[in-house]
Amino acid sequence: MKRPPRSTEPAAAASHLGRRELLGSAALAGAALLGCRPKKDPYRIDKPPVPRVPGWRTGEERWVLSTCALCEAACGIKVRVVEGRAVKIEGNPEHPVNRGGLCSRGQAALQALYHPERVRSPLRRTGSRGSGQWKTISWDEAIGEVTAKLAKLRAAGGPERLVLIDGETGTLTHNLWARFLLAYGSPNHVGMGSTGSAAVELDTPYRQGLYGWRADDLERTGLLLAMGTDLLASSGQAMHLQCASRARRPRVICVSPRRPGCRVDEWIPIAPGGYGALALALVHVLLRDALVDSRGFEALPGAGRTPEETTQVTGIPAETVERLAHALAENRPALVASDGSVVAASNGLSTAIAISALNGLLGERERLARVLGTVRMAGWPAPTVDALAAARRAVPRVDGAGTAACPFGQSRVQALPAAIASAKPYPVEALLVRGANPLATLPGRQAWAAALQRVPFVVSFSPWLDETAWLADLVLPESLFLEAWDMVWPAAVTDPPVLSLRQPVVGPVHGTRQSGDLVLALAAGLGGSIGSALPWKRQQDVVETSFPPQSMAAIKEKGAGRSVCADDENCKHGLGEIVDLESTTPHEFAFFARRIASAGTRDGTRSSEAAAGSGLPPWEAPRFSGDPLQFPLHLVPYRPAPFVADGAHAFPWLSELPLVSGNPWPLRAEINPADAARFGVADGDEVLVESSVGSCAAVALVSDGVRPGVVAMALGKSGVVDLVVPDEDRLSGLLAWQGTRVRLRRAS
Ligand code: SF4
């Protein structure tokens, strides 16, 4: 359809007219010649002025490369920007993580950018907490108020009483906040990883003795054994697994209690908590039948369980396990990959180690799988830490992480409500929350609400007035990722590792500020050693000066770059450092890191195998909360493809996506036909799902895509987290999402 030029378009812009404008002008001229009055285009959108985008010409468009932030995968994106307004997001075909692919969340990100409910400027609470009474204040006032509170806390000698809940990892911004807390003197940088996202890296610190992600060569993988409901659909690895294997798609077998929402060659239903037992049974068959080179694994056979012994835990027939083991051996190199839900169980660490041992036996080193070290910044000055900060950083963390009983220091965000309520080991005086909404996304909503009421000063950096922000004293809205600078190292790892550039595709739509700019402003306001630890003026400066100019130029051109750089200056500073497996001796495999072998568990007991120093992976049966007679079903919360950890409400398109079938709006309780018959429930019935800590209403979805004995429910829908008992893995401190028993009945 031809569009007449807008009456507001300046004549000077004529020289920049695009094809559509020229056609529109021709039509207008033709109409004038015919004596017709031009009509208003009925399809014209009366767009509001494009905010803060000087320099754009009418009809001008650009494609801007950046990095998605809606999950830990950090896919490369390219955004079409027309007249300064972002109008479409596509996958960046040159990005090694997603190779042009983009999931539904990435596609929908524009809706968050232009969402009418974004917080547009800093807010100060004027009524009681939760009253919803706010007053708009300036950024100077907001920063000044936070700075004054933090300065007072530090002057009183208690900087450790500041806690930051940080939902983001693997970015420069996260590192800036970490450096801020280091210089300020608080050890309490509490991540959300214990709630699942960090679980997939759990095996490396315990087995290899260091943190890092495994990078697997998917192009050469013959068989991918995908463990977990979410792995191929919504995990941080999903896009990488789907797109990296396009050139040579491996055979994919999925093991999970719920059939995944994407195409696989075979689905094997497994009982919740049974993954580790399955891995050990596979190890047993591989060794018993001499299907693999077992040199270096001589110590393991005793730890492997026979398929018959594990059937009761896994629910998988012994003959299926035998067949699966032979398939793994015949399709080498074979890879076993798992998502966070697999180890988000009471036996999570032992599960991770068992899967890791299975991968080792299948020839991990053959596949060039390596553990990637932490990316450190080139060019950052050594941080200044004064005596007070050094002393107070040494006190125990409020969440119990980092103690001798939790040797690798995973955050335990779920422990915060109890720690705040008891004021032990010390009271929390100030709480900052960014990139997280614990009140709505973690179990124990009431405990979280009570905890927030106890903290004298709560600041939220949320772009939304979400449930946690609602109870804050100040809301300092961060810009969204499409408006901000950052450098990201994706969770979906490739070898060599990738650095992915995030840059603003548009100017700030509202009066928000980038997170990095906020922490730099706070540091400058506090001054002294804190200010000198963070000497930059803007987040953009941090991004552009943290990497050598030639690396930045290459990264800007493609949107991402490899961070390995043989002998250049960059590597001397540790950027992209690669750390090989601890077990470097040929035919020797490290089942257990020496550090963990000497460490106790958080509850003071020791894994018997670890204490004995045998080096064997410990075995633990899963524990479930709830009396099996009262609560005969297992709850399987899963992350559906449209799941956004802290803000699904901001994406109307995602809310419209049907998760399993038909009407997308009601929460579904997915059950097997056998259970439906057992409980007298029909497809479409309104049901009540109850656990020992909560209940929620749902609509029954009867499906043979769910294993008998299981109720599968999508996270992100209101009410599911209220069912989960906040139990955890006693070894690792990870939240046991998969450890709750429930019952289900028709709503009367
Ligand atoms: S997989 Fe994650 S990072 Fe990639 S497009 Fe989807 S939400 Fe964004």
Residues whose N, C-alpha, C, O or C-beta is under 5 A from the ligand:
A	BS01	SF4	C68 A69 L70 C71 A73 A74 C75 L102 C103 R105 G106 M239
